Amino acid sequence: MSIDKAYEFAKKRYADFGVDTDAAIRAVLYQPVSLHCWQADDVAGFETKPGGLSGGGILATGNYPGRAKNGEEARSDLAKAMSLIPGVHRVNVHACYSETDRFVDRDEMDPSCFTAWMRWAADQNVCLDFNPTFFAHPRAEDGFTLSHPDDAVRAFWVRHGKACRRIAQAMAAAQGSPCTLNWWTPDGAKDLPADRFAPRARMAASYDEIFAEDSVDRTLCADFLESKLFGIGSEEYVVASSEFCANYALTRKIGLCMDMGHYHPTETIHGKISSHLQFMDRLLLHVSRPVRWDSDHVVLFNDDLKHVFLEVQRGDVWDRVTLALDFFDASINRIGAYVIGTRATRKAMLYARLDPSALLKDLERQGRLTERLALMEEFKSMPFGAVWDVLCEQAGVPVGSEWLSEMNQYEETVLRKR
């Protein structure tokens, strides 16, 4: 059956339940998803002074050939990946991806350190998001940054935070769109601490000092705080826990970021969305895939991912969530990792947009719970794939597995020659 015929059949099936497939496709293609630059180089960064992964429990495993060694290569890889993925893209840059002809330490960074990224984004017609980098630095080797007991170390990281907000504001002004700035710190202890209170008090005070800077426009620089359950070197105690971040974000009127891998192994984030959005304006959702722990595996079109976007759809809060990716895998083709993970995210968004949410909620209000459950099950086997194929076709990207040939060609002509 041709794509067009399969789509017409699917369109009618969904319409029988009040679902407009054309509208769903348009909505999914329009919603931005921010691709993370660190998949291209295994989270090494491009600072003039070598850093590498340290001081934060971050680990990229594998040695697949073709890792990006500089900004030009990373941006080339991102552009190739985006050409194979449908929808509106943004690109998320970490502070350690600065590019300068001399060493500029984290607390002295300014927008000029990211000129190459901003020029490239303008050429690609994409917008940038940003992240402070509180790891891979000598002042983070002991696992503490904004909560450090040493005033001088803590002041260094506060200056870094302030610098990052100014950089994000400059990116926003250049691109005519707010820049999402995500805050994650590795602070914590490997074993039982004697004092859990003081580090959290210091971290709250550090954040207060960072966000008190009046020169940064919050309509341009959109701040989100990200929690974590544990990391390598912080197995027992993480300063910026879920409770800390949620309470800080709520009381300081900034955003909260929920990463799919930053909770207990059997805990998922979809059930938390409706709770947080009762009291907060927006959420940043970091789309990742944990395997037994926060391992940042390449995202797949699995139940956890579907449930996140079904919750967004059924709450009709698409305009109150910001979407970004956070995974890295050095064991497979890095372009393929981008494409698999981002296409899976778009698939889950489409799957949710095709949900008969209004009908299901109406059945629930009437107490017709058997019918509600039956329809939820029936929709798992609806002809979703035909709608996805048309979405890709309309976006001008390869349909099905056709993108693999382009990936392989890029590997042979670009990646293997590095």
NULO-196862 format. One line per field, with one value per residue (C-alpha): residue number from 1; x, y, z. Coordinates in pm, whole numbers, always signed. Example, Ala and Ser with C-alpha at 12.3 -4.5 7.8 and 13.67 -1.06 7.14 Angstrom:
! NULO-196862
vovex = [1, 2] $
xx = [+1230, +1367] $
yy = [-450, -106] $
zz = [+780, +714] $
END
This chain:
! NULO-196862
vovex = [1, 2, 3, 4, 5, 6, 7, 8, 9, 10, 11, 12, 13, 14, 15, 16, 17, 18, 19, 20, 21, 22, 23, 24, 25, 26, 27, 28, 29, 30, 31, 32, 33, 34, 35, 36, 37, 38, 39, 40, 41, 42, 43, 44, 45, 46, 47, 48, 49, 50, 51, 52, 53, 54, 55, 56, 57, 58, 59, 60, 61, 62, 63, 64, 65, 66, 67, 68, 69, 70, 71, 72, 73, 74, 75, 76, 77, 78, 79, 80, 81, 82, 83, 84, 85, 86, 87, 88, 89, 90, 91, 92, 93, 94, 95, 96, 97, 98, 99, 100, 101, 102, 103, 104, 105, 106, 107, 108, 109, 110, 111, 112, 113, 114, 115, 116, 117, 118, 119, 120, 121, 122, 123, 124, 125, 126, 127, 128, 129, 130, 131, 132, 133, 134, 135, 136, 137, 138, 139, 140, 141, 142, 143, 144, 145, 146, 147, 148, 149, 150, 151, 152, 153, 154, 155, 156, 157, 158, 159, 160, 161, 162, 163, 164, 165, 166, 167, 168, 169, 170, 171, 172, 173, 174, 175, 176, 177, 178, 179, 180, 181, 182, 183, 184, 185, 186, 187, 188, 189, 190, 191, 192, 193, 194, 195, 196, 197, 198, 199, 200, 201, 202, 203, 204, 205, 206, 207, 208, 209, 210, 211, 212, 213, 214, 215, 216, 217, 218, 219, 220, 221, 222, 223, 224, 225, 226, 227, 228, 229, 230, 231, 232, 233, 234, 235, 236, 237, 238, 239, 240, 241, 242, 243, 244, 245, 246, 247, 248, 249, 250, 251, 252, 253, 254, 255, 256, 257, 258, 259, 260, 261, 262, 263, 264, 265, 266, 267, 268, 269, 270, 271, 272, 273, 274, 275, 276, 277, 278, 279, 280, 281, 282, 283, 284, 285, 286, 287, 288, 289, 290, 291, 292, 293, 294, 295, 296, 297, 298, 299, 300, 301, 302, 303, 304, 305, 306, 307, 308, 309, 310, 311, 312, 313, 314, 315, 316, 317, 318, 319, 320, 321, 322, 323, 324, 325, 326, 327, 328, 329, 330, 331, 332, 333, 334, 335, 336, 337, 338, 339, 340, 341, 342, 343, 344, 345, 346, 347, 348, 349, 350, 351, 352, 353, 354, 355, 356, 357, 358, 359, 360, 361, 362, 363, 364, 365, 366, 367, 368, 369, 370, 371, 372, 373, 374, 375, 376, 377, 378, 379, 380, 381, 382, 383, 384, 385, 386, 387, 388, 389, 390, 391, 392, 393, 394, 395, 396, 397, 398, 399, 400, 401, 402, 403, 404, 405, 406, 407, 408, 409, 410, 411, 412, 413, 414, 415, 416, 417, 418] $
xx = [+0, +134, +201, -91, -339, -222, -258, -611, -711, -547, -697, -1048, -986, -872, -1150, -1406, -1290, -1274, -899, -770, -448, -360, -378, -171, +105, +116, +135, +420, +623, +584, +681, +1056, +1287, +1636, +1917, +2215, +2558, +2735, +2624, +2862, +3183, +3103, +3080, +3445, +3397, +3611, +3770, +4127, +4249, +4183, +3911, +3754, +3489, +3550, +3393, +3035, +2969, +2927, +3053, +3029, +3113, +3241, +3497, +3307, +3518, +3442, +3401, +3387, +3717, +3618, +3321, +3325, +3298, +3027, +2818, +2861, +2736, +2440, +2345, +2358, +2146, +1889, +1853, +1726, +1484, +1142, +1026, +1155, +1496, +1688, +2044, +2152, +2512, +2710, +2948, +3246, +3187, +3329, +3573, +3851, +4209, +4330, +4226, +3921, +3822, +3460, +3405, +3537, +3333, +3128, +2914, +3220, +3326, +3021, +3030, +3084, +2778, +2561, +2671, +2613, +2268, +2169, +2286, +2094, +1786, +1783, +1779, +2024, +1976, +2251, +2386, +2645, +2913, +2974, +3194, +3519, +3711, +3979, +3746, +3488, +3718, +3593, +3232, +3111, +3053, +2774, +2752, +3128, +3240, +3530, +3410, +3657, +3554, +3187, +3239, +3411, +3108, +2870, +3065, +3037, +2661, +2628, +2842, +2622, +2305, +2462, +2565, +2212, +2066, +2299, +2199, +1831, +1877, +2067, +1811, +1495, +1379, +1424, +1719, +1649, +1922, +1933, +2106, +2249, +2517, +2705, +2732, +2704, +2878, +2977, +2908, +2708, +2752, +2735, +2563, +2300, +2173, +2471, +2549, +2185, +2181, +2498, +2357, +2033, +2235, +2456, +2156, +1998, +2313, +2320, +1954, +1963, +2150, +1909, +2091, +1957, +1609, +1411, +1197, +1513, +1696, +1459, +1612, +1527, +1668, +1740, +1755, +1924, +1888, +2256, +2565, +2907, +3069, +2737, +2564, +2458, +2379, +2293, +2258, +2020, +1764, +1417, +1269, +1537, +1495, +1116, +1093, +1359, +1197, +854, +962, +1193, +953, +1190, +1140, +1186, +1357, +1262, +1504, +1354, +1656, +1699, +1461, +1443, +1482, +1112, +994, +874, +810, +478, +271, +453, +366, +9, +126, +400, +194, -71, +179, +443, +413, +640, +843, +1155, +1143, +1478, +1408, +1647, +1641, +1778, +1882, +1895, +2029, +2074, +2272, +2150, +2088, +1961, +1589, +1356, +985, +894, +612, +790, +830, +472, +336, +521, +363, +24, +20, +105, -169, -439, -361, -349, -24, +188, +241, +372, +649, +992, +1147, +1517, +1720, +1988, +2159, +2501, +2634, +2988, +2937, +2735, +2740, +2680, +2469, +2257, +2219, +2090, +1846, +1714, +1660, +1511, +1283, +1164, +1081, +885, +706, +597, +474, +268, +139, +12, -138, -342, -485, -866, -815, -1145, -1341, -1152, -1206, -1573, -1615, -1438, -1670, -1967, -1827, -1796, -1461, -1472, -1512, -1237, -993, -1101, -1036, -696, -608, -753, -549, -227, -289, -426, -245, -6, +283, +104, +61, +427, +536, +334, +474, +828, +730, +580, +894, +1113, +1315, +1366, +1069, +1118, +1472, +1577, +1790, +2035, +2191, +2262, +2413, +2639, +2750, +2833, +3032, +3238, +3300, +3332, +3352, +3606, +3843, +3877] $
yy = [+0, +346, +607, +818, +529, +410, +763, +805, +482, +595, +942, +797, +557, +839, +1072, +816, +908, +1282, +1300, +1528, +1372, +1671, +1902, +1659, +1654, +2033, +2066, +1815, +1974, +2318, +2228, +2291, +2022, +2123, +1891, +1868, +1945, +1701, +1387, +1484, +1467, +1250, +1549, +1651, +2017, +2256, +2482, +2585, +2436, +2059, +1949, +1613, +1439, +1484, +1620, +1534, +1166, +1196, +914, +849, +488, +349, +448, +455, +636, +990, +1184, +1558, +1718, +2083, +2310, +2299, +1918, +1917, +2170, +1972, +1660, +1847, +1989, +1642, +1495, +1774, +1711, +1361, +1460, +1623, +1932, +2262, +2224, +2417, +2340, +2320, +2431, +2368, +2635, +2398, +2422, +2774, +2846, +3097, +3148, +3172, +3016, +3180, +3036, +2961, +3271, +3501, +3369, +3616, +3603, +3636, +3284, +3152, +3371, +3070, +2897, +3205, +3265, +2901, +2903, +3209, +3039, +2722, +2921, +2751, +2898, +2819, +2716, +2712, +2532, +2632, +2363, +2277, +1976, +1891, +2161, +2161, +2353, +2074, +1780, +1725, +1711, +2048, +2377, +2616, +2445, +2431, +2510, +2719, +3075, +3132, +2818, +2894, +3254, +3125, +2917, +3202, +3419, +3139, +3130, +3504, +3489, +3213, +3418, +3707, +3469, +3324, +3675, +3763, +3447, +3532, +3888, +3767, +3503, +3691, +3405, +3336, +3116, +2833, +2816, +2488, +2462, +2127, +2085, +1765, +1857, +1562, +1295, +937, +821, +931, +1303, +1436, +1754, +1766, +2108, +2338, +2248, +2305, +2638, +2741, +2630, +2824, +3134, +3090, +3064, +3368, +3567, +3449, +3525, +3862, +4024, +4283, +4329, +3996, +4004, +3697, +3721, +3654, +3419, +3145, +2971, +2611, +2414, +2043, +1784, +1444, +1132, +1034, +1021, +859, +1004, +1129, +797, +877, +1248, +1498, +1858, +1958, +1686, +1679, +1839, +2109, +2207, +2200, +2413, +2656, +2696, +2749, +3005, +3198, +3187, +3022, +2705, +2343, +2085, +1719, +1473, +1130, +956, +1162, +978, +639, +349, +259, +622, +800, +1169, +1167, +1156, +1461, +1693, +1762, +1829, +2077, +2265, +2338, +2578, +2656, +2834, +2607, +2287, +2189, +1818, +1650, +1354, +1071, +695, +546, +183, +83, +430, +772, +632, +872, +602, +697, +764, +498, +503, +317, +334, +581, +826, +780, +838, +1169, +1313, +1156, +1342, +1667, +1602, +1505, +1810, +2030, +2189, +2178, +2554, +2514, +2261, +2314, +2006, +1920, +1603, +1472, +1148, +1046, +720, +673, +307, +371, +613, +949, +1082, +769, +830, +1182, +1059, +757, +953, +1266, +1082, +867, +1186, +1323, +988, +1000, +1357, +1248, +939, +1167, +1423, +1139, +1040, +1084, +1278, +1466, +1145, +958, +1235, +1255, +881, +921, +1202, +982, +695, +473, +343, +13, +197, +439, +155, -34, +267, +327, -28, -4, +306, +117, -68, +217, +280, +530, +439, +566, +909, +918, +840, +1132, +1361, +1275, +1316, +1660, +1763, +1662, +1405, +1034, +806, +491, +358, +543, +779, +497, +516, +887, +821, +551, +775, +1055, +809, +698, +1045, +1248, +1060, +796, +1059, +1243] $
zz = [+0, -89, +180, +58, +63, +402, +535, +401, +577, +901, +877, +857, +1147, +1373, +1255, +1376, +1727, +1669, +1604, +1325, +1194, +975, +1278, +1484, +1220, +1201, +1579, +1613, +1335, +1491, +1851, +1901, +2041, +2155, +2041, +2275, +2132, +2368, +2183, +1901, +2108, +2414, +2652, +2614, +2526, +2322, +2580, +2498, +2824, +2830, +3067, +3000, +3204, +3573, +3889, +3813, +3769, +3393, +3175, +2801, +2718, +2389, +2128, +1799, +1537, +1425, +1748, +1684, +1792, +1751, +1706, +1328, +1330, +1598, +1408, +1086, +1264, +1414, +1074, +920, +1199, +1173, +801, +885, +1163, +1115, +1298, +1434, +1599, +1860, +1972, +2334, +2408, +2729, +2854, +2808, +2431, +2419, +2136, +2195, +2075, +2436, +2763, +2917, +3252, +3330, +3545, +3270, +2979, +2778, +2461, +2237, +2344, +2155, +1844, +1618, +1763, +1721, +1361, +1273, +1438, +1235, +914, +1004, +1112, +1453, +1802, +2081, +2442, +2704, +3011, +3272, +3308, +3674, +3601, +3415, +3599, +3872, +4103, +4079, +4144, +4500, +4385, +4518, +4335, +4435, +4775, +4834, +5192, +5058, +4997, +4713, +4523, +4570, +4454, +4139, +4047, +4128, +3883, +3627, +3677, +3631, +3317, +3173, +3222, +3034, +2755, +2736, +2720, +2432, +2247, +2297, +2172, +1864, +1768, +1863, +2085, +2458, +2548, +2791, +3055, +3244, +3581, +3693, +3955, +4051, +4420, +4654, +4859, +4784, +5139, +5441, +5514, +5867, +5754, +5479, +5583, +5534, +5170, +5074, +5255, +5071, +4737, +4789, +4881, +4573, +4344, +4510, +4435, +4073, +4003, +4182, +3894, +3757, +3426, +3294, +3144, +3251, +2940, +2738, +2974, +3090, +3394, +3490, +3786, +3737, +4014, +4030, +4241, +4242, +4026, +4024, +4335, +4478, +4542, +4898, +4890, +4618, +4728, +4445, +4508, +4357, +4667, +4681, +4316, +4318, +4631, +4514, +4173, +4325, +4584, +4349, +4055, +3810, +3606, +3707, +3485, +3512, +3354, +3282, +3436, +3752, +3981, +4151, +3904, +3925, +3932, +3618, +3560, +3377, +3695, +3832, +3543, +3655, +4012, +3928, +3671, +3931, +4087, +3822, +3490, +3287, +3298, +3109, +3021, +2957, +2734, +2817, +2885, +3204, +3216, +3585, +3667, +3509, +3218, +2947, +2687, +2343, +2362, +2224, +2141, +2460, +2713, +2942, +2657, +2538, +2888, +2925, +2614, +2676, +3007, +2828, +2572, +2819, +3030, +2717, +2841, +2526, +2556, +2912, +2848, +2695, +2536, +2528, +2475, +2710, +2614, +2485, +2350, +2222, +2131, +1813, +1521, +1687, +1399, +1430, +1803, +1735, +1470, +1659, +1980, +1829, +1586, +1878, +2067, +1771, +1734, +2096, +2051, +1749, +1929, +2206, +1968, +1811, +2148, +2177, +2499, +2493, +2440, +2711, +2966, +2874, +2932, +3265, +3373, +3291, +3494, +3184, +3296, +3108, +2778, +2873, +2942, +2630, +2407, +2565, +2468, +2119, +2041, +2100, +1772, +1561, +1227, +1383, +1152, +844, +1005, +1105, +750, +614, +883, +768, +404, +469, +661, +367, +564, +489, +556, +762, +768, +453, +665, +738, +391, +437, +778, +636, +351, +597, +807, +509, +364, +688, +1017, +919, +781, +1110] $
END
